[in-house]
Amino acid sequence: MDEFIVKNGKRLKCGYTTGSCAAAAVKACTLMLLGNTTIDEVIITTPKGIRLTLQIDDIVKQKEWVSCSVEKDAGDDPDVTNGIKIFAKVQKLEKEILIEGGSGIGRITKSGLQCAVGEAAINPVPRRMIHEVLREVSQTYGYKGGFSVVISAEDGEEIAKKTFNPRLGIIGGISILGTSGIVEPMSEKALIETIHKEIDIRTAQNREYFLISPGNFGRDFALKRFGLDIDRGLKCSNYIGETIDYAVYKNIKNILLIGHTGKLCKIAGGIMNTHSRTADCRCEIFAAYSALCGASKECISKIMQAMTTDEINGILREEGLEEVVNMSILEKIKIHLNQRANFKCGIEVVMFTDLNRQLEDRVYYQTSGAEDMIKELCKESDKG
């Protein structure tokens, strides 16, 4: 692909996700199956709106089905799945559409993830991309039936050992991932410098209030729930501490942080780089605060064995402790952020849970001054 980003004065090539590979392979198979033709490339549009032209390999055509592969290109990102071949096999069905994982695709064994226990680890956005290309090709050929789709990954089981999948309870292979369809190169130094430049731009606009969020989940929630556009603020990735430091340096007086519990709860432990490779003490933090809030030993034991904070919140919900525990964690987050800022700016926090729910239905908690700050940010947004 021809997409690039500039970081630290360098032009870095973007790549495309395993989700884009799967959708492209499915589209190619469906075109060949319904059109009785052979193609060597296919065009898809990613959720980010970028058109990709991807090479099609390993084509096998039978009367009832077609299979092919697309090779993952991570660009300049150090991704362990770079170069992996994602296969699709598409077969006609009478009505329904079935999407399943084959060889090299992980299987969910723990609750709390975006896919249900027992399902193949093909995340919601890639599944939606697959449905969209099936619908597109079906309309082209006037096809009214259904499809069986099987997604596989070459050497997926072995490559998955180098990922976090085994720790998350995803067994037997990689996950088909991607929220934007595009992989943007990650360089820590370059990313922090990019954050600094973004803050420079925002402070030049003389705004009194500053919105930050770690990434796409926070962006989508802020926009859907509060009408706040993170494009007017900043996606800070895992670098919460560095963002606060530079915001204080630039004399920003009011900061609203919005994010999922899986990231933000770590701040309650004083962790300001929330990447799992730096620190992953989500279970320990929730267990400690749950104990302080009166949780039983059995409940704490379940929390320590949980895979995600959404699973933890499900445990706490059953115990009637979800709100009190999250609010106690939230207040500690605010304390640590204020200490990091040396109490030189106002900081409020909104923390949401339940990634498996629709955006508008997700449970969220906010610090005492967050509502007023949201109103002020909305006013600034209305001014343009």
C-alpha positions in Angstrom: 0.0 0.0 0.0 1.1 3.6 -0.5 0.0 5.1 2.9 2.7 6.7 5.0 2.9 8.6 8.2 5.7 10.9 9.3 7.2 10.4 12.7 10.4 11.9 14.1 11.2 13.3 10.7 11.0 9.9 9.1 8.5 8.6 6.5 7.2 5.4 7.8 5.1 3.0 5.7 1.7 1.9 7.0 0.5 -1.6 6.7 -2.8 -3.4 6.8 -4.4 -5.6 9.5 -5.2 -9.3 9.5 -8.8 -8.2 9.4 -8.2 -6.4 6.0 -6.4 -9.5 4.8 -9.3 -11.8 5.7 -11.9 -9.4 4.1 -9.8 -9.2 0.9 -9.4 -13.0 0.7 -13.1 -13.5 1.2 -14.0 -10.9 -1.4 -11.7 -12.5 -3.9 -13.1 -16.0 -3.2 -16.6 -14.8 -3.6 -15.9 -13.0 -6.9 -14.3 -16.1 -8.3 -17.1 -18.3 -6.9 -20.0 -16.3 -8.3 -18.3 -15.0 -11.4 -16.6 -18.2 -12.4 -13.4 -16.3 -13.0 -9.9 -16.0 -11.7 -8.4 -12.8 -10.3 -5.0 -11.9 -9.0 -5.8 -8.8 -7.0 -8.8 -7.3 -5.2 -9.8 -3.9 -3.9 -11.4 -3.3 -0.5 -12.2 -0.2 1.5 -11.1 -0.2 5.1 -13.2 1.1 8.0 -10.8 4.1 7.9 -12.0 4.8 4.4 -8.7 3.9 2.7 -8.9 1.8 -0.5 -6.5 -1.1 -0.6 -5.5 -3.1 -3.7 -4.2 -6.5 -2.4 -2.5 -9.4 -4.2 -4.3 -12.7 -4.2 -2.3 -15.9 -4.0 -2.7 -19.7 -3.5 -6.0 -19.9 -5.5 -7.8 -23.2 -5.5 -11.1 -23.4 -7.4 -13.6 -26.2 -7.1 -17.1 -26.5 -8.2 -18.6 -25.9 -4.8 -16.0 -23.6 -3.2 -13.0 -21.3 -3.8 -10.0 -20.6 -1.5 -7.1 -18.1 -1.7 -4.7 -16.2 0.5 -3.6 -12.6 1.2 -0.2 -11.9 2.8 -0.1 -9.6 5.8 2.1 -6.5 5.4 2.6 -4.6 8.6 4.6 -1.8 6.9 7.3 -0.4 9.2 5.5 -1.6 12.3 7.4 -4.4 14.2 4.5 -6.8 14.1 5.0 -10.5 14.7 2.3 -11.3 12.2 4.0 -9.5 9.3 4.3 -11.8 6.3 1.7 -14.3 7.6 -0.7 -15.6 5.0 -4.4 -15.3 5.8 -6.5 -17.8 3.9 -10.2 -17.8 3.2 -12.4 -20.5 1.9 -15.9 -19.5 0.7 -18.7 -21.9 -0.2 -22.4 -21.3 -1.0 -25.1 -22.0 1.5 -28.9 -21.8 1.1 -29.5 -18.7 3.2 -27.3 -18.1 6.3 -23.9 -16.6 6.5 -21.5 -18.6 8.7 -18.0 -17.2 9.6 -15.7 -19.7 11.3 -12.0 -20.0 12.1 -9.9 -22.8 10.6 -6.3 -23.8 11.1 -4.1 -21.2 12.8 -7.0 -19.1 14.2 -7.3 -19.0 17.9 -10.3 -20.1 19.9 -11.8 -18.1 22.8 -11.7 -20.0 26.1 -12.2 -17.2 28.6 -15.1 -14.8 29.0 -14.7 -11.0 28.9 -13.2 -10.7 25.4 -14.9 -9.3 22.3 -15.8 -12.7 21.1 -17.8 -15.3 23.0 -16.3 -18.4 24.6 -16.0 -21.1 22.0 -16.0 -18.7 19.1 -13.1 -18.3 16.7 -11.0 -15.2 17.5 -12.3 -13.1 14.6 -13.1 -9.7 16.1 -16.3 -7.7 15.5 -14.8 -5.2 13.0 -13.2 -7.9 10.7 -16.4 -9.9 10.9 -18.3 -6.8 9.8 -15.8 -6.2 6.9 -16.4 -9.8 5.8 -20.2 -9.4 5.9 -19.9 -6.1 3.8 -17.7 -7.7 1.1 -20.1 -10.7 0.8 -23.1 -8.3 0.5 -21.2 -6.2 -2.1 -20.3 -9.1 -4.3 -23.8 -10.8 -3.9 -25.4 -7.6 -5.1 -23.1 -7.4 -8.1 -24.2 -10.9 -9.3 -27.8 -10.8 -8.0 -27.0 -13.7 -5.6 -29.7 -14.2 -2.9 -28.2 -17.2 -1.0 -25.8 -17.5 2.0 -22.2 -18.4 2.5 -19.9 -20.5 4.6 -16.6 -18.7 5.3 -13.6 -20.3 6.9 -10.6 -18.1 7.8 -7.2 -19.7 8.4 -3.7 -18.5 9.1 -0.5 -20.1 7.9 1.7 -21.0 11.0 -0.9 -19.2 13.1 -0.6 -21.5 16.1 3.2 -21.1 16.3 3.1 -17.3 15.7 0.4 -16.9 18.4 2.9 -18.1 21.0 4.8 -14.7 20.5 1.6 -12.7 21.2 -0.5 -12.1 24.3 -3.2 -14.6 23.1 -2.2 -17.4 25.4 -2.4 -15.1 28.4 -5.8 -13.9 27.3 -7.2 -17.4 27.0 -7.1 -17.5 23.2 -5.8 -20.9 22.3 -4.5 -22.5 19.1 -3.7 -19.5 16.9 -3.7 -15.8 16.2 -6.6 -13.4 16.3 -8.1 -11.7 13.3 -7.9 -8.0 14.4 -8.2 -4.4 13.4 -10.5 -1.5 14.1 -9.4 0.7 11.2 -8.0 -1.9 8.8 -4.7 -0.1 8.7 -1.5 -0.7 10.7 0.3 2.5 11.7 4.0 2.1 12.6 4.7 2.4 16.3 7.9 4.0 17.5 8.0 5.1 21.1 10.3 8.1 20.7 8.6 9.1 17.5 5.1 8.7 19.0 5.9 10.8 22.0 7.3 13.5 19.8 4.1 13.3 17.8 2.1 13.8 21.0 4.1 16.8 21.8 3.5 18.3 18.3 -0.2 17.6 18.7 -0.3 19.4 22.0 1.6 22.3 20.4 -1.1 22.6 17.8 -3.9 22.5 20.4 -2.3 25.1 22.7 -1.8 27.4 19.7 -5.6 27.5 19.4 -5.9 29.0 22.9 -8.3 26.3 24.1 -8.8 26.2 27.9 -9.9 22.5 28.0 -8.1 19.5 26.6 -9.5 16.1 25.8 -7.2 13.0 25.7 -7.8 9.3 25.2 -5.5 6.3 24.7 -7.0 5.2 21.4 -9.9 4.2 19.2 -12.2 2.7 22.0 -12.0 6.0 23.9 -12.5 8.0 20.8 -15.6 6.1 19.7 -17.1 6.2 23.3 -16.4 10.0 23.7 -18.1 10.8 20.4 -21.1 8.5 20.8 -21.8 9.2 24.5 -20.9 12.9 24.8 -20.5 14.2 21.3 -16.8 14.9 21.9 -14.5 14.5 18.9 -11.1 13.3 19.9 -9.8 14.8 16.7 -10.1 18.1 18.5 -8.1 16.6 21.3 -5.4 13.9 21.4 -5.0 10.2 21.2 -2.1 9.6 23.5 -1.8 5.8 23.1 -0.2 4.3 26.2 1.8 7.4 27.1 -0.4 9.0 29.8 2.5 10.3 31.9 4.4 11.9 29.0 1.2 13.5 27.8 0.4 15.0 31.2 4.0 16.2 31.6 4.0 18.1 28.3 0.5 19.4 28.8 1.7 21.0 32.1 4.8 22.4 30.4 2.5 24.0 27.8 0.4 25.5 30.6 -2.8 23.6 29.8 -5.1 24.2 32.7 -7.9 21.6 32.3 -7.6 18.0 31.1 -10.4 15.4 30.6 -9.1 11.8 30.2 -11.6 9.2 28.7 -10.7 5.6 28.4 -11.5 1.9 29.0 -10.9 0.3 32.4 -8.3 -2.0 30.9 -6.0 0.9 30.3 -6.9 3.4 33.0 -7.1 1.1 36.0 -3.3 0.8 35.8 -2.9 4.5 36.7 -4.4 3.7 40.1 -1.2 1.8 40.7 0.9 4.8 39.6 1.6 3.3 36.2 1.8 6.0 33.6 2.8 3.9 30.6 -0.2 1.5 30.2 1.3 -0.9 27.6 1.1 -4.5 28.8 4.8 -5.0 28.1 5.6 -2.2 30.6 3.2 -3.3 33.3 0.0 -5.4 33.5 -1.3 -5.4 37.1 -5.0 -5.0 36.3 -6.1 -8.1 38.3 -3.9 -7.1 41.2 -5.3 -3.5 41.3 -8.9 -4.7 41.1 -8.3 -7.4 43.7 -6.8 -4.9 46.1 -9.6 -2.4 45.8 -12.2 -5.1 45.9 -10.7 -6.4 49.2 -10.9 -2.8 50.6 -14.5 -2.6 49.5 -15.4 -5.9 51.3 -15.1 -8.5 48.6 -14.9 -12.1 49.8 -11.8 -14.3 49.4 -13.6 -16.3 46.7 -14.5 -13.1 44.7 -10.9 -11.9 44.9 -9.6 -15.3 43.8 -11.9 -15.1 40.7 -10.6 -11.6 40.0 -7.0 -12.8 40.1 -7.8 -15.5 37.5 -9.7 -13.2 35.2 -8.4 -12.4 31.7 -9.9 -8.9 31.2 -11.3 -6.0 33.2 -14.7 -6.5 31.6 -14.6 -10.0 33.0 -13.6 -8.6 36.4 -16.5 -6.1 36.3 -18.9 -9.0 35.5 -17.6 -10.8 38.7 -18.1 -7.6 40.7 -21.5 -7.1 39.3 -22.6 -10.4 40.6 -21.2 -9.5 44.1 -23.0 -6.1 44.0 -19.6 -4.3 44.2 -19.0 -3.0 40.7 -19.8 0.6 41.3 -18.1 1.1 44.6 -14.9 -0.7 43.4 -14.7 1.3 40.1 -15.3 4.6 41.9 -12.6 3.9 44.4 -10.2 3.0 41.6 -11.3 6.1 39.7 -10.5 8.4 42.6 -7.1 6.9 43.0 -6.5 7.5 39.3 -7.3 11.1 39.7 -4.9 11.4 42.7 -2.0 9.9 40.7 -2.7 12.1 37.7 -2.8 15.2 39.9 0.5 14.2 41.5 2.0 13.7 38.0 0.8 17.1 37.0 2.2 18.6 40.3 -1.3 19.9 40.9 -0.8 22.6 38.2 -3.9 21.8 36.2 -7.4 20.4 36.7 -7.7 16.8 35.7 -11.0 14.8 35.5 -11.5 11.2 34.3 -14.3 9.2 32.6 -13.7 5.4 32.7 -16.0 3.0 30.8 -16.4 -0.8 30.7 -18.2 -3.5 28.7 -16.6 -3.5 25.2 -19.1 -6.3 24.3 -22.0 -3.9 24.6 -23.1 -1.2 22.2 -21.3 2.1 22.7 -24.4 3.8 24.1 -25.1 1.0 26.6 -21.6 0.8 28.1 -21.3 1.4 31.9 -19.1 4.3 32.8 -17.9 6.1 35.9 -16.7 9.7 36.1 -14.9 11.9 38.7 -16.8 14.7 40.4 -15.8 17.5 38.0 -16.0 15.5 34.8 -19.5 16.5 33.9 -18.8 20.2 34.0 -15.6 19.7 32.0 -17.6 17.8 29.3 -20.0 20.7 29.0 -17.1 23.1 28.6 -15.5 21.0 26.0 -18.8 20.8 24.1 -19.0 24.6 24.2 -15.5 24.9 22.8 -16.4 22.4 20.1 -19.5 24.4 19.1 -17.3 27.5 18.7 -15.3 25.6 16.1 
